[in-house]
Amino acid sequence: MKIEDTSGQDVVLANKKNKKPFIIIVVVGIALLASYFTLAPALSNWSSSDYSISAKRLRLGTVQKGNLVRDLSVQGRVVASVSPRLYSPAQGTITFKVDAGDSVKMNQVLALIDSPALTNELKQEESSLQRSQMELDREKIQAKKQALENQKAVDLALVALTAADREKRRADKAYATHSISQIDYEKAQDDLQNAKLVHQHAVRDAQLNQESLAFEIQTKQLQLARQRLLVEELTRKVDELTMRSPVNGIVGNLAVQQKNQVTQNQPILSVVDLSEFELEVDIPESYADDLAIGMPAEVSFNGETHSATLVTISPEIENNQVNGRVRFAAQNAAGETLKQPQGLRQNQRLTTRILMESKADVLMVQRGQFLDSGSGRIAYLVKDGMAEKTTISTGIRSLSNVEIMHGLNAGDTIIISGTEQFNGAQRILITN
């Protein structure tokens, strides 16, 4: 008996074709094509670049149009506009009536100086003034007496002249009737002539004496005026021994101690007027030729900006710096009155910005080390991950921006950090 196997029940099935390798091949191919189109520009840039650098090591700036202000930032020291220092007018002993830091008003007594020598000299000159006045009065009385004597002499001469004239007329009548001799007649004529001469000389002597007396009086008057001026000057000096405040303010440091001896022209104290302050600025000498009195300035204080004006510039250079003064503006551009900032203190340091020049609607870019690296003639223009060396020219520079004259356009991006590391390469590849 034959036992059948299960082969009759088996069915031959056809093997299914495996498509997985094909799909993998297609995906890989697509990825390769995508990589090619993606990396081709980068590979092209890499192959054409002379140097590569990470973007993290660079600072970029965009060229744009705007108003460029050429300015200078310096540190200013607050000083009082009016801070008079008082000096001793004479030698003596000083007595202070105030202490350092006291508030004082104008003409308030600050100190007294006891100067016996100056006070005694004033009294002596006042005595001399009185003596000169008395001499002038005496001279006027003497002039009146002399004038009276002169007038007396003239009057007597006139009387003698009148008598001689009368005798001459009597002699004329007598001689006409042959009552007197020729000699008596001629004597009458001589007497008349003599009387005339005496009268003329008396009048002239009186005139000369009057002129002489007037001259003597004028001399005494000039001596009196000179002595009066001397007394007025000494009186002024004695009055100055009472030292008064020239302004409203605060007493500064006292230069001498109470009841000390002081010499003439020795510094005593200073008074600080707190109603108006200025800033003393030290400006680098490289900017000295660009500065001019009247230039606008801005002072930063307590987070606010205050308008100011450059009012003085020193004509000499010390320690490579020029000294200047900046004063807070009294009015703004609209003519409105401005108040001085409150809370300022002597010798306080404030940042001051002096505006030297302004240009409107110019091409500019942020300042950076590229100006020093390329002397302001070379910049690297960034485009599509590449930086290409470009020749430029620059104009005025401010604290934050620099004017671009030629070589760049608005919207261009350049490297503003230092470019010494590129060693003059023409094209730079910027990597992430």
LOLUM-393701 format. One record per atom (N, C-alpha, C): z, x, y negated; residue in one letter. Coordinates in steps of 0.001 Angstrom, whole numbers, plus 500000, padded with zeros to 6 digits. Layout:
ZXYa...
***
This chain:
500000500857501176m500000500000500000m500000500894498774m499117500526497915k498950501376496709k499740500771495574k500610501617495015i501414501172493870i500712501585492579i500467500558491741e499747500831490495e500711501360489425e500135502273488649d500943502800487539d500746501921486324d501288502374485203t501235501578483953t500065501941483070t499153502699483690s498023503120482850s497174501954482425s497200500921483175g496388499770482809g496966499024481620g498164499251481425q498796498579480269q498683499393478963q498307500633479122d498238501488477908d496971501200477126d497120501302475770v495976501106474865v495814502372474033v494655502890474014v494382504118473241v494247503747471750v495077504296470960l495047504031469503l494344505178468763l493608504867467688a492882505889466889a493860506555465911a493764507868465822n494626508626464854n494243508309463392n495315507954462552k495053507686461118k494924509014460338k493979509033459407k493714510237458586k494837510439457554k495446511659457489n496553511972456556n495982512348455172n496276511507454122k495751511736452751k496715512507451858k497898512828452346k498912513476451507k498458514832450973k497851515689451760p497388516989451213p496391516817450084p495570515809450129f494571515594449092f495222515214447768f496216514349447884i496926513912446660i497614515099445998i498206515919446851i498897517097446306i497918518002445585i496755518152446197i495738519024445588i495304518475444239i495124517152444168v494688516533442910v495742516713441815v497014516472442208v498090516605441216v498191518031440692v498108518986441620v498170520392441215v497017520745440281v495854520199440600g494696520484439761g494864519937438354g495367518698438299i495595518106436965i496622518918436169i497685519334436886a498714520131436213a498149521450435709a497284522048436512l496684523313436071l495802523120434845l495034522003434852l494179521732433698l495022521484432441l496099520703432627a496967520431431471a497606521712430963a498040522549431884s498642523821431474s497628524689430751s496423524646431180y495391525462430553y495169525044429096y494992523697428945f494743523220427568f495972523377426675f497150523382427305t498366523543426506t498613524997426148t498443525846427107l498768527252426908l497634528067426320l496435527498426345a495294528270425856a495459528676424387a495851527726423490p496030528164422092p497117529214421946p498247528985422683a499335529956422599a498895531314423112a498137531291424248l497646532565424773l496666533210423821l495892532348423155s494937532885422186s495673533516421008s496743532789420513n497537533333419407n498224534620419820n498737534606421028w499445535792421506w498512536989421607w497307536711422065s496357537813422244s495851538351420910s495829537439419868s495295537873418573s496379538351417620s497663538177417944s498757538574417052s499080540051417230s499648540626416122d500059542028416145d501550542186416407d502288541090416223y503746541173416340y504252539771416611y505340539655417345s505937538350417626s507421538399417260s507927537227416803i509314537158416385i509812535741416601i511090535612416861s511681534300417067s511826533574415734s511600532277415764a511718531473414552a513146531446414024a514117531655414893k515505531629414486k515848532796413550k515050533819413572r515306534991412750r514594534925411402r513934533815411147l513147533690409925l513688532569409038l513473532719407755r513716531651406782r512379531294406144r512091529997406137l510814529524405632l511019528754404336l509998528788403491g510024528040402244g508682527392402007g508712526239401354t507493525471401096t507126525581399621t505858525870399369v505352525946398002v505210524537397453v505741524331396249q505677523014395642q505516523146394139q505144522033393508k504984522016392055k506231521424391414k506567521943390253g507735521433389549g507985522221388280g509091521931387636n509489522626386405n510350523831386772n509952524988386303l510659526226386627l511367526744385375l512641526972385512v513455527476384408v513910528887384756v513533529833383897r513986531202384091r515385531329383513r516334531663384337d517719531676383887d518432532923384382d519646533063383903l520491534204384246l521914533690384416l522524534009385536s523893533568385800s524843534761385671s525843534599384826v526836535652384607v528220535021384567v529214535861384693q530597535417384575q531050535590383125q531553534503382552g532029534540381178g533550534500381124g534115535201380156r535571535221379963r535903534410378714r536761533419378885v537112532532377783v537955533298376754v537509533245375513v538248533852374402v538280532852373256v539286532941372443a539393532064371282a538390532488370213a537686531521369632s536728531839368575s537434532463367381s538612531928367074v539402532435365956v540737532911366508v540954534215366455s542202534796366946s542607535937366022s543052535600364799p543372536658363825p544605537458364229p544551538738363969r545694539632364201r546279540017362845r547587539898362718l548262540191361465l548810541616361486l548678542311360341y549128543692360200y550180543773359091y551020544775359202s552074544957358212s551470545408356887s551786544708355765p551215545116354473p551919546319353863p553127546634354341a553879547756353765a554930548203354773a555525549337354489q556594549845355341q557883549091355058q558622548753356133g559875548043355949g560454547581357274g561424546706357179t562103546150358348t561626544727358560t561217544409359803i560630543108360080i561661542159360687i561550540899360304t562387539834360860t561475538689361275t561379538427362583f560508537367363081f561177536010362933f560377535014362573k560839533638362499k560323532788363658k559459533380364514v558905532678365669v558938533612366868v558718533043368045d558623533809369279d557221533666369861d556890534550370787a555581534484371439a555449533158372185a554291532518372001g554039531244372663g554394530029371842g555016530221370676d555371529078369824d554116528500369168d554093527179369054s553016526515368317s553331526581366830s552337526921366043v552533527068364597v551432526322363861v551731525992362611k550780525341361721k550303526351360672k549191526023360048m548664526896358996m549687527049357869m549853528291357384n550766528671356297n552235528636356707n552513528424357982q553907528485358434q554376529935358431q555624530162358019v556168531518357961v556376532044359381v555812533213359644l555928533835360963l556940534977360966l556968535745359894a557869536901359844a558087537312358397a559184538014358170l559499538563356853l559655540075356982l559143540810355990i559267542268355979i560055542659354737i561149543345354950d561981543820353841d561516545219353459d560882545331352279s560340546611351817s560935546928350445s562083547629350387p562702547952349089p561794548763348177p561026549671348735a560163550520347907a559129549676347167a558483548751347876l557458547925347244l558073546961346238l559233546400346568t559898545484345641t560322546200344364t560851547425344520n561253548201343345n560054548590342497n558964548929343134e557750549281342392e557248548095341593e557344546901342155l556925545709341422l557795545500340192l559099545679340312k559992545496339176k559693546523338080k559402547763338463q559069548790337483q557786548426336727q556792547983337449e555535547636336808e555691546384335949e556547545466336338e556802544294335507e557469544726334189e558379545704334268s558993546241333048s557947546910332163s557027547655332792s555951548294332018s555056547248331376s554867546131332063l554058545052331497l554727544472330252l556025544285330318q556747543787329155q556666544778327990q556784546078328293r556681547102327254r555291547082326615r554279546949327427s552915546891326887s552729545660326012s553320544558326419q553222543348325610q553907543538324258q555072544191324273m555791544451323029m555010545412322132m554382546422322722e553581547354321917e552396546644321281e551810545735322011l550706544970321438l551192544104320284l552320543454320454d552867542621319378d553203543477318151d553794544670318395r554122545570317293r552849546006316555r551810546282317347e550555546707316732e549952545590315892e550105544366316305k549575543239315533k550344543092314221k551676543274314283i552480543197313046i552097544323312093i551930545529312663q551540546679311836q550167546453311225q549301545815311964a547972545527311431a548047544541310280a548925543560310393k549088542601309303k549637543296308053k550632544199308222k551192544935307096k550134545814306439k549350546504307271q548320547379306720q547242546570306013q546940545419306570a545946544565305924a546449544099304562a547757543828304504l548345543423303214l548276544558302198l548572545780302619e548482546938301727e547051547141301251e546114546993302169n544707547159301795n544295546100300772n544742544886301007q544402543812300081q545034544058298703q546264544615298726k546944544947297470k546168545997296688k545701547020297392a544923548071296726a543632547521296159a542982546637296869v541731546037296388v542007545170295165v543078544404295233d543393543522294090d543722544332292836d544522545415292972l544852546257291833l543615546920291247l542731547366292149a541487547974291663a540645546956290918a540687545720291407l539919544663290732l540509544360289349l541835544383289248v542468544163287940v542098545291286975v542165546535287480a541801547674286638a540343547578286208a539496547118287104l538074546962286771l537885545896285704l538617544830285816t538508543753284812t538955544244283421t540076545011283440a540579545547282153a539588546530281554a539013547388282381a538033548363281881a536805547665281345a536404546614281972d535238545872281497d535530545210280146d536774544715280013r537149544092278731r537193545138277608r537745546323277905e537778547390276912e536376547836276554e535494547827277545k534110548221277264k533436547214276327k533689545947276493r533101544944275607r533686545035274180r535014545349274119r535635545520272798r535041546763272096r534830547830272908a534251549056272322a532828548811271844a532097547972272581d530714547668272167d530698546993270785d531602546057270573k531649545355269279k532125546296268156k533138547112268513a533658548028267489a532615549083267124a531906549574268103y530890550598267824y529742550012267016y529476548726267247a528383548085266482a528728547981264999a530023547885264680t530454547802263279t530949549145262758t530751550188263573h531145551552263233h532640551655262998h533393550884263835s534864550913263707s535485552027264536s534794552488265562i535296553563266427i534258554661266474i534755555802266903s533849556952266957s533000556913268237s532062557806268227q531172557928269399q531963558333270627q532906559202270451i533693559700271581i534519558573272195i535157557729271347d535955556612271877d535068555594272616d533869555441272083y532937554500272727y532529555009274113y532213556314274197e531813556884275496e532981556890276473e534224557078275927k535392557041276810k535559555650277432k535300554592276678a535384553226277218a534361553006278330a533183553611278111q532165553507279168q532606554242280432q533195555438280261d533663556214281430d534788555478282167d535676554850281390d536773554113282035d536243552946282881d535220552282282360l534630551166283130l533976551663284413l533258552777284309q532590553328285494q533609553772286528q534686554390286036n535745554838286953n536405553654287647n536633552575286919a537252551377287512a536351550765288582a535048550805288317k534110550284289336k534172551107290621k534188552453290429l534234553315291628l535537553107292394l536645553007291676v537933552794292353v537924551480293128v537359550437292542h537299549142293225h536415549208294465h535247549867294369q534357549988295527q535033550741296666q535687551858296326h536362552632297383h537533551860297990h538219551085297193a539322550283297726a538825549246298713a537691548630298373v537110547629299294v536673548281300598v536004549433300497r535530550116301710r536696550622302548r537717551164301871d538901551623302627d539557550463303359d539599549324302724a540194548149303371a539393547741304612a538063547792304476q537211547432305618q537410548403306779q537414549724306488l537605550722307539l538974550599308188l539978550365307359n541323550192307926n541393548949308829n540671547911308425q540659546696309246q539994546959310594q538886547708310585e538214548045311836e539108548917312713e539780549897312070s540678550770312830s541815549987313462s542374549050312719l543460548235313256l542967547334314394l541775546793314235a541206545952315307a540979546774316581a540514548032316369f540310548914317527f541629549217318234f542669549495317462e543973549788318055e544522548570318802e544323547403318226i544784546184318901i544022545960320208i542705546194320179q541901546032321383q542336547013322468q542657548253322057t543134549248323021t544434548797323669t545339548283322869k546601547789323415k546384546588324335k545430545749323982q545125544589324827q544567545016326177q543694546044326169l543151546548327441l544248547173328296l545138547903327674q546254548477328423q547142547379329006q547328546328328225l548124545207328715l547432544509329886l546105544316329769a545358543666330850a545407544506332123a545270545830331984r545353546713333150r546721546618333810r547765546626332978q549111546541333531q549350545187334193q548771544125333621r548914542801334214r548229542740335591r547029543354335715l546340543402337012l547163544162338046l547783545260337598l548608546046338509l549805545223339000l550408544475338082v551536543626338471v551077542517339407v549910541927339142e549388540879340020e549120541412341424e548583542636341498e548320543228342818e549625543485343559e550612544025342876l551905544276343519l552588542963343900l552426541952343071t552987540642343397t552346540085344660t551024540274344767r550332539830345985r550867540552347215r551080541869347080k551589542630348216k553009542195348584k553812541918347575v555174541458347861v555139540078348516v554236539213348051d554102537895348679d553655538016350128d552827539041350419e552364539237351789e553469539728352716e554570540171352148l555709540536352991l556243539321353738l555966538141353203t556237536896353925t554961536549354686t554912536875355960m553700536720356761m553587535264357228m552437534648356928r552202533249357256r551026533113358218r551008532015358948s549948531780359924s548658531398359207s547543532076359494p546279531721358843p545597530508359450p546006530093360671v545371528970361363v546430528182362121v546017527021362608n546845526271363547n546622526834364941n547671527093365667g547492527647367005g548803528016367653g548728529056368484i549876529531369247i550066531015368961i551324531417368812v551632532822368570v551371533630369841v550630534726369695g550376535604370832g551547536557371054g551259537643371739n552313538625372016n552756539333370732n554068539559370642l554613540296369499l554483541787369761l553916542506368795a553644543932368990a554863544804368727a555877544293368036v557084545071367732v558306544214368039v559442544864368083q560691544166368372q561346543679367083q562228542721367239q562961542154366099q563768543229365374q563717543203364030k564464544109363153k564026545572363275k562864545821363822n562360547191363912n561711547611362588n561644548923362402q560929549476361260q559428549476361564q558641549051360600v557191549038360767v556571549859359649v555387550394359939t554643551154358940t553526550305358376t552942550773357315q551836550024356708q550644549965357659q550010548791357735n548834548530358577n549142548600360076n550394548466360454q550755548428361876q550561547013362412q549938546858363609p549774545509364187p551131544857364441p551233543575364070i552491542853364206i552383541784365294i551436540861365141l551253539777366106l549877539171365896l549503538281366798s548236537560366679s548500536072366852s547631535276366260v547704533816366374v546398533335366988v546504532585368088v545328532112368819v545066530661368441v543859530413367911d543451529050367571d542854528407368818d543563527421369368l543143526787370619l542175525629370405l541774525392369166s540888524258368905s539432524571369226s539090525845369353e537695526205369633e537652527497370443e536956527430371589f536834528588372464f535383529042372549f535219530296372885e533917530871373200e534023531637374505e532877532026375043l532855532810376271l532240534170375976l532922535196376397e532416536557376263e531752536933377583e530465537251377537v529698537512378759v529170538938378739v529107539546379911d528515540874380103d527194540691380836d526106541054380169i524753540795380671i524138542121381111i523517542186382310p522853543419382739p521803543853381722p521705545172381525e520810545690380491e519350545378380772e518979545101382042s517587544771382364s517153543467381717s518101542619381344y517771541351380697y517926541420379179y518342542556378650a518657542644377225a517460542313376345a516261542796376711d515085542562375886d514603541117375954d515025540375376978d514566538995377137d515477537991376451d516616538442375959l517585537537375355l517352537405373853l517726536262373321a517619536023371878a518737535077371461a519235535290370262i520290534413369740i519753532996369604i520536532036370046g520133530633369985g519636530077371302g519532530920372339m519092530424373643m520123529450374211m519649528351374839p520598527402375431p521272527992376666p522461527494376948a523225527951378110a523982526769378693a524445526937379923e525235525924380611e526470526584381198e527614525953381004v528886526479381490v529461525501382502v529805526010383680s530385525174384732s531903525248384659s532530524056384589f533990523993384493f534474522697385125f535350522835386124n535921521674386827n534841520744387381n533786521342387939g532733520555388552g531778519910387571g531927520191386291e531045519621385280e530285520740384571e529111520370384042t528281521318383308t528316520976381825t528644521969381004h528760521764379560h527691522585378840h527078521951377851s526035522624377074s526658523674376158s525926524777375976a526414525865375130a525211526589374525a525500527563373684t524452528325373002t524861529790372927t523907530683373150l524142532116372991l524137532428371496l525269532882370961v525407533047369505v525384534501369058v525778535441369911t525755536849369512t525307537713370684t524650538825370356i524244539818371351i524571541190370778i525271542008371545s525635543334371072s524388544201370938s524285545000369861p523115545871369695p523166547139370542p524279547375371232e524400548591372026e524721548242373479e524429549209374358i524647549041375789i525826549906376204i526759549301376925e527918550008377439e528058549720378926e528139550809379708n528279550681381164n527169549821381761n525933550040381281n524748549343381770n524815547837381537n525555547417380544q525692546001380229q525640545785378721q525228544578378360v525180544159376965v526184543032376791v527009543147375760n528030542125375514n527466541012374640n527804539773374982g527339538623374212g528423537565374117g528197536594373224r529135535481373043r528377534171373229r528972533252373985v528408531923374213v529374530904373641v528859529994372809r529697528987372157r529312527600372660r530312526781372907f530056525414373352f529300524656372267f528308523858372695a527467523127371754a528256522002371104a528007521784369805a528677520708369078a527930519389369204a526609519463369491q525797518261369643q524829518460370792q524417517351371407n523406517410372460n522020517212371854n521015517132372727a519640517005372251a519410515709371484a520196514675371792a520045513386371106a520816513329369792a521505514409369452g522270514430368221g523669513864368342g524096513562369551e525434513016369758e526467514147369741e527630513851369192t528690514853369088t529313515115370456t529459516396370782l530062516798372060l531449517362371809l532350517086372737k533699517610372652k533845518844373525k534672519749373065q534932520951373840q535716520590375099q535419521221376244p536170520928377471p537661521153377295p538433520275377854q539883520369377759q540441521185378919q541537521871378664g542194522635379722g541775524076379819g540987524563378850l540577525966378891l541762526867378558l541736528061379159r542804529028378926r542200530382378559r542944531112377766q542499532447377358q542288533328378582q541137534059378586n540755535004379647n540379534313380952n540207533006380943q539762532298382149q538307532651382439q537960532772383731r536610533141384137r535811531884384473r534622531762383870l533752530617384113l532321531107384342l531606530407385221t530215530745385493t529337530213384359t528536531105383804t527683530752382664t526227531000383039t525384530009382753r523948530106383055r523179530082381740r522468531179381454i521682531295380231i520224530957380561i519659529979379860l518284529524380098l517347530293379174l516558531210379757m515723532098378947m514318531568378722m513748530843379706e512363530377379591e512168529178380506e511283528275380122s511025527077380920s509525526822380978s509018526529382192k507615526183382398k507534524884383181k506624524012382769a506474522709383409a505262522708384346a505407521988385466d504308521757386419d503672523069386879d504466523922387503v503963525189388035v504200525244389535v503414526074390205l503635526328391631l504821527260391782l505737526893392667m506912527734392845m507403527617394275m508169528610394677v508745528641396012v510144529249395893v510961528944396864q512335529445396849q512347530972396911q513264531576396152r513362533026396146r513894533522397483r513499534742397821g513963535343399059g513702536837399069g514056537465400197q513895538908400296q512433539336400388q511523538386400651f510110538760400737f509609539324399409f510265538962398287l509850539486396991l510116540978396893l511229541414397472d511542542838397460d510724543583398505d510512542945399658s509769543614400743s508328543886400340s507717542896399705g506309543057399343g506076543253397872g507135543533397125s507034543752395678s506406542568394964s506561541383395553g506026540184394932g504523540063395035g503877540872395905r502412540828396040r501963540425397435r502908540346398388i502566540035399782i503453538891400261i502835537928400967a503578536842401603a502919536528402942a503712535998403870y503187535605405190y503102534091405228y501832533593405282l501557532165405305l501676531648406733l502532530639406961v502810530103408297v501923528884408544v501211528927409696k500358527799410076k500143527827411581k500459526697412263d500257526552413717d500938527669414491d502171527977414134g502931528971414868g502530530401414594g501641530615413649m501217531958413297m501519532207411810m501886533423411504a502120533832410116a501109534916409779a500294534647408770e499234535577408400e499528536194407045e499342537492406979k499595538244405754k498613537812404670k499153537465403486t498337536941402392t498718537656401103t497716537970400308t497960538594399010t498250537515397974t499320537690397236i499714536720396208i500053537459394924i500253536694393877s500785537231392615s501842536264392108s502918536823391567t504045536002391131t504230536115389625t504932535105389081g505204535081387648g506689535201387365g507207534320386548i508618534386386169i509493533999387353i510707534466387318r511653534210388398r512930533618387830r513462532635388526s514763532074388188s515753532495389262s516962531958389174l517957532307390183l517591531775391554l516839530669391626s516559530036392919s515084529993393279s514181530115392297n512754529970392575n511968531074391884n510706531201392334v509789532162391740v508445531484391555v507775531784390453e506477531176390168e505379531872390986e504483531066391579i503328531581392324i502102531425391438i501482532539391079m500321532513390196m499026532324390988m498843533108392053h497624533045392858h497969533307394324h497107532846395223g497218533154396643g497782532052397508g498463531061396927l499056529978397698l498781528655397006l498889527580397794n498689526232397279n499927525391397550n500001524258396854a501130523349397060a501135522859398508a502309522867399127g502453522443400509g502402523574401511g501969524763401121d501948525905402041d503377526323402381d503536526811403617t504829527307404079t504724528809404282t505684529544403743i505671530994403878i507030531467404369i507053532696404823i508313533326405232i508965533907403985i510191533458403678i510868533930402475i511968534947402811i512206535187404109s513169536222404479s512480537583404422s513242538645404688g512684539987404616g511555540207405605g510524540934405173t509350541181406025t509179542657406365t510208543478406125e510069544896406459e509874545106407956e510483544210408755q510423544374410210q509020544178410774q508100543577409993f506743543347410488f505882544607410411f506352545622409683n505623546892409564n504191546702409079n503992545716408197g502673545499407624g501692544831408540g502130544180409650a501223543517410592a500462542410409894a499208542212410290q498360541187409665q498698539795410146q498976539648411458r499274538327412040r500543538449412857r501406537450412700i502698537423413369i502787536157414198i503153536292415463l503369535133416341l504818534711416233l505036533434415910i506391532891415777i506715532130417059i507746532568417738t508152531942419001t509412531121418781t509603530150419688n510793529291419595n511994529985420239n
***
